[in-house]
Amino acid sequence: MSLTLPAATSRSSSLFEIHQPVQSNIQKDDFFWSYTEEPHRSRRQAIIKAHPEVTKLCGPEPLTKYIVLAVITFQLCCAAALRHQPVFSMPFLLTSYIAGATANQNLFLAIHEISHNLAFKAPLANRLFAILANLPIGLPYSAAFRPYHLTHHKSLGVDGLDTDLPTSIEALFLDSVLGKAFFCTFQILFYAIRPMMVYRLPFSSIHAFNILAQVFFDVLLVRFIGAGALKYLIMSSFLAGSLHPCAAHFIAEHYVFEKRSGGAAKELSTIPVPETYSYYGCLNFLTYNVGLHNEHHDFPAVPWTRLPILHDTAKEFYSVLPHHSSWTWVMWQFILDPEVGLWCRVKRQAGGNKEVRNLG
């Protein structure tokens, strides 16, 4: 099973009290609605009080830039090697899925890491390096991703601000096995288009540079290596956000998988509905430890290499939280389980604020 629910203890009961209650309509077609703040701020304060040394874990990780450069080089080599292969040939598709999608998911999550200023100390250096990491993805998105993602942190679950949340229209029309399979297959497109439908960002110079750099790179790639190389990179990006084990992190992080006693998935409860789930498995090695997602939301300024240290230091806080042990099972359960779907997200009406800056 993917979801692990720790046994209740007196310590875990006290820790759960850090979170605020979440309520929902008992009817199926509704989200979990919370009327209090998101849980990460209060847990962060409690952890700092118990373990003040964790604040020393914050700051950039120099290793990140070397991994990004290595993955970029790897993807360019694969693109060159496959430039003459037909798109629907077995070598092209297998390499795109196994190697390319894994590599580009790694770059997606490198950009996620860099968006928190965790590759360099200087904010501008992080913005520019994110644009470099964006190049093998084939389409420009790093400049827009950062403000949307920081708003996701500051306004977790806030309807109309957190663009990680599915809309009611998505949840209504994709509330079936086929609908959820469609969502998982094309989730990269949902995450690309949905933010612009929720609210628009002001267009800035860093957005313009991101677009110009990507167009220039794509033109050079086609001119000197071939159109097949660009097709490989774009196919890798599509598969990285489709039915791929690493893509399941999009679903595993914030969809509610915990089953209520008696089978009532959305009954009122004095135990808060978990808003964030961590994943403790081997795929963290390929994805900048993004599976340690409770830890990341509690301390966004702690880089990927130090999240396991944070977890071990504050283990009494994290061991009591439900978590996943298999991203593959997460996607399988999400598609087939009638009690899990796009409605299974915690939403709140207010809280947090919108991030629009891009150089801070």
C-alpha positions in Angstrom: 0.0 0.0 0.0 1.2 3.5 -0.7 -0.4 5.4 2.2 1.1 4.7 5.6 -0.9 5.8 8.6 1.1 5.8 11.8 -0.3 4.3 14.9 -1.9 6.8 17.3 0.1 7.8 20.3 -0.2 10.4 23.0 2.6 12.3 21.4 1.0 12.1 17.9 -2.3 13.4 19.4 -0.6 16.4 20.8 1.2 17.0 17.5 -2.0 16.8 15.5 -3.4 19.6 17.7 -0.9 21.9 15.9 -3.2 21.6 12.9 -6.5 23.2 12.6 -9.8 21.3 11.9 -10.9 20.9 8.4 -14.6 20.5 7.5 -16.4 19.5 4.3 -19.8 18.8 3.0 -20.7 15.1 3.3 -21.8 15.1 -0.3 -19.2 13.7 -2.6 -19.0 16.5 -5.1 -17.2 19.1 -3.0 -13.8 19.8 -1.8 -12.6 19.7 1.8 -13.1 23.2 3.1 -10.9 24.6 5.8 -11.7 27.7 7.8 -8.4 28.2 9.4 -4.8 28.8 8.3 -2.7 26.2 6.6 -0.8 23.9 8.9 2.8 24.4 7.9 3.4 27.8 9.6 2.3 26.5 13.1 4.4 23.3 12.7 7.4 25.3 11.6 7.1 27.4 14.7 6.8 24.3 16.9 9.8 22.6 15.3 12.0 25.7 15.7 11.0 25.9 19.3 11.9 22.3 19.9 14.9 22.2 17.6 16.3 25.8 17.0 19.3 24.3 15.2 17.2 23.5 12.1 17.4 27.2 11.0 21.1 26.5 10.3 20.0 24.1 7.5 18.7 27.0 5.4 20.6 28.4 2.4 21.7 27.5 -1.1 23.1 24.1 -2.1 26.1 24.4 -4.5 25.7 20.9 -5.8 22.5 21.8 -7.5 24.1 23.7 -10.4 26.5 20.9 -11.2 23.6 18.4 -11.4 21.6 20.7 -13.6 24.6 21.1 -16.0 25.1 17.4 -16.1 21.4 16.7 -16.9 21.4 19.4 -19.6 24.4 17.8 -21.2 22.8 14.3 -21.0 19.6 15.5 -22.6 21.5 17.2 -25.5 23.5 14.1 -26.1 20.3 12.0 -26.2 18.6 14.5 -28.5 21.6 14.4 -30.9 21.6 10.6 -30.9 17.9 10.4 -31.7 17.7 13.2 -34.2 17.1 10.9 -37.1 14.8 8.4 -35.4 11.0 8.6 -36.3 9.0 9.9 -33.4 6.9 6.7 -33.1 9.9 4.4 -33.3 10.7 2.2 -30.3 14.1 3.7 -29.7 12.7 7.2 -29.7 9.7 6.4 -27.5 11.6 4.2 -25.0 14.4 6.6 -24.6 12.0 9.5 -24.3 10.0 7.7 -21.6 12.8 6.0 -19.6 15.6 8.5 -19.9 14.2 11.7 -21.3 11.1 12.0 -19.1 13.1 11.2 -16.0 15.8 13.8 -16.9 13.2 16.5 -17.7 11.3 15.8 -14.5 14.6 16.3 -12.8 14.9 19.7 -14.5 11.3 20.6 -13.6 12.2 20.0 -10.0 15.6 21.7 -10.3 13.6 24.8 -11.4 11.3 24.3 -8.4 14.4 24.2 -6.1 15.9 27.3 -7.8 12.6 29.2 -7.5 13.3 29.2 -3.7 16.7 30.8 -4.3 18.5 27.6 -3.4 21.1 27.4 -6.1 22.8 30.7 -5.6 22.8 33.5 -3.0 21.9 36.2 -5.5 18.2 36.2 -6.6 19.1 37.3 -10.2 21.6 34.4 -10.5 18.8 32.0 -9.6 16.4 33.5 -12.1 19.0 33.3 -14.9 20.1 29.8 -14.0 16.4 28.6 -13.9 16.2 29.9 -17.6 19.2 27.8 -18.4 17.7 24.7 -16.7 14.5 25.4 -18.7 16.2 25.0 -22.1 16.0 21.2 -22.6 12.4 21.3 -21.6 11.7 22.9 -25.0 9.1 25.5 -24.0 9.6 28.5 -21.7 8.0 28.4 -18.3 10.6 29.0 -15.5 9.9 32.7 -15.1 6.2 32.3 -14.8 6.5 29.2 -12.5 8.3 31.0 -9.7 5.6 33.6 -8.7 2.8 31.0 -9.1 4.7 28.5 -7.0 5.6 31.0 -4.2 1.9 31.9 -4.1 1.1 28.2 -3.7 3.4 28.3 -0.6 2.0 31.5 0.9 -1.6 30.8 0.1 -1.8 27.0 0.3 -5.3 25.8 -0.6 -6.7 29.4 -1.0 -9.3 29.3 -3.8 -8.4 31.7 -6.5 -4.8 32.0 -5.5 -3.3 28.5 -5.2 -3.1 27.4 -8.9 -2.1 23.9 -7.8 -5.7 23.4 -6.9 -8.0 21.8 -9.5 -11.0 23.9 -10.4 -14.5 22.8 -9.8 -15.0 22.3 -13.6 -12.0 19.9 -13.8 -13.2 18.0 -10.7 -16.8 17.8 -12.1 -16.0 16.7 -15.7 -13.1 14.4 -14.8 -14.8 12.6 -11.9 -14.6 9.1 -13.3 -11.9 6.4 -14.0 -11.6 7.6 -17.6 -11.6 11.2 -16.6 -8.9 10.7 -14.0 -6.8 8.7 -16.5 -7.2 11.6 -18.9 -6.0 14.0 -16.2 -3.0 11.9 -15.3 -2.1 11.5 -19.0 -2.2 15.2 -19.7 -1.6 16.7 -16.3 1.4 18.6 -17.6 -1.0 20.6 -19.8 -3.4 21.2 -16.9 -0.6 22.6 -14.8 0.6 24.7 -17.7 -2.8 26.2 -18.6 -4.7 26.3 -15.3 -2.6 29.1 -13.7 -3.4 31.5 -16.5 -7.1 30.7 -16.2 -7.1 31.5 -12.4 -5.2 34.8 -12.5 -2.7 36.5 -14.8 0.8 37.6 -13.8 2.2 41.0 -14.9 4.6 40.5 -17.8 8.1 41.4 -16.8 11.6 41.5 -18.3 12.5 38.1 -16.9 9.5 36.6 -18.7 10.6 38.2 -21.9 14.2 36.9 -21.5 12.9 33.4 -20.7 10.9 33.4 -23.9 13.7 34.9 -26.1 16.3 32.5 -24.7 14.1 29.5 -25.3 13.2 30.5 -28.8 16.9 31.2 -29.6 17.9 27.8 -28.2 15.2 25.9 -30.1 16.1 27.6 -33.3 19.8 26.8 -32.9 19.0 23.2 -31.9 16.9 22.7 -35.1 19.4 24.5 -37.3 22.6 22.6 -36.1 21.3 19.3 -34.8 17.9 18.8 -36.4 14.1 19.0 -35.8 14.2 15.5 -34.4 16.3 16.7 -31.4 13.7 19.3 -30.5 10.9 16.7 -30.9 12.8 14.5 -28.5 13.0 17.2 -25.8 9.4 18.2 -26.1 8.3 14.5 -26.0 10.4 14.0 -22.9 8.7 17.0 -21.3 5.2 15.7 -22.1 6.0 12.2 -20.8 7.6 13.7 -17.7 4.2 15.1 -16.8 2.1 12.1 -17.9 1.8 8.5 -16.9 5.3 8.3 -15.5 6.3 7.2 -11.9 8.0 10.5 -11.2 5.0 12.5 -12.4 2.9 11.0 -9.6 4.5 13.5 -7.2 2.1 16.1 -8.6 -0.8 14.0 -7.2 0.9 12.6 -4.1 1.8 16.0 -2.6 -1.6 17.5 -1.8 -4.4 15.2 -2.7 -6.2 13.7 0.3 -5.7 9.9 0.3 -6.6 9.2 4.0 -9.7 7.1 4.4 -12.1 7.9 7.1 -13.3 5.2 9.5 -16.6 3.7 8.3 -15.8 4.6 4.7 -17.1 8.2 4.8 -14.5 10.0 2.9 -15.7 13.5 3.8 -17.4 13.3 7.1 -16.9 16.0 9.7 -14.0 15.0 12.0 -12.1 16.4 14.9 -9.0 15.0 13.3 -7.8 17.4 10.6 -7.6 16.3 7.0 -3.9 16.1 6.0 -3.2 18.8 3.4 0.3 17.7 2.5 1.8 14.2 2.2 5.4 13.2 2.1 6.8 10.3 0.1 9.7 8.3 1.4 11.0 6.2 -1.4 13.9 5.7 -3.8 12.6 8.1 -6.5 13.5 11.0 -4.3 17.1 10.3 -5.5 16.1 11.4 -9.0 13.8 14.3 -7.9 15.6 16.6 -5.5 13.9 15.0 -2.5 10.6 16.6 -3.5 8.9 13.7 -1.9 9.8 15.1 1.5 7.0 17.6 0.9 5.8 18.3 4.4 9.4 19.1 5.3 9.7 21.3 2.2 6.5 23.3 3.0 7.5 23.6 6.6 10.9 25.0 5.6 11.0 26.2 2.0 14.5 27.7 2.6 16.0 24.3 3.3 17.6 22.8 0.2 17.0 19.3 -1.1 20.2 17.9 0.3 19.3 18.9 3.9 15.7 17.9 4.0 16.6 14.4 5.2 18.5 16.0 8.0 15.5 18.2 8.9 13.3 15.1 8.9 15.6 13.1 11.2 16.1 16.1 13.5 12.3 16.7 13.9 11.3 13.1 13.5 8.7 13.2 16.3 6.8 15.7 14.2 7.0 13.9 10.9 6.7 10.2 11.9 3.1 10.8 13.0 1.9 12.2 9.7 0.4 9.9 7.0 2.8 9.5 4.0 3.2 7.6 0.8 5.8 4.8 0.1 5.1 4.4 -3.7 4.4 7.0 -6.3 3.4 4.3 -8.8 0.7 3.1 -6.4 -0.4 6.7 -5.8 -1.2 7.2 -9.5 -2.9 3.7 -9.7 -5.0 4.4 -6.7 -5.9 7.9 -7.8 -7.3 6.6 -11.1 -9.1 3.5 -9.9 -10.3 4.3 -6.4 -13.8 5.9 -6.5 -13.1 7.6 -3.1 -10.0 9.5 -4.4 -10.2 12.1 -7.2 -9.9 15.7 -8.1 -12.4 16.7 -5.4 -9.9 15.4 -2.7 -8.2 18.7 -2.0 -8.3 21.0 0.9 -9.5 24.5 0.0 -9.9 27.7 2.0 -11.6 30.9 1.1 -9.0 33.3 2.4 -5.4 33.5 3.6 -1.9 34.2 2.3 -1.2 36.6 -0.6 -0.3 36.7 -4.2 3.4 36.7 -5.2 4.1 38.8 -8.3 7.8 39.7 -7.9 10.3 37.7 -10.0 13.7 39.0 -8.8 13.2 38.9 -5.1 
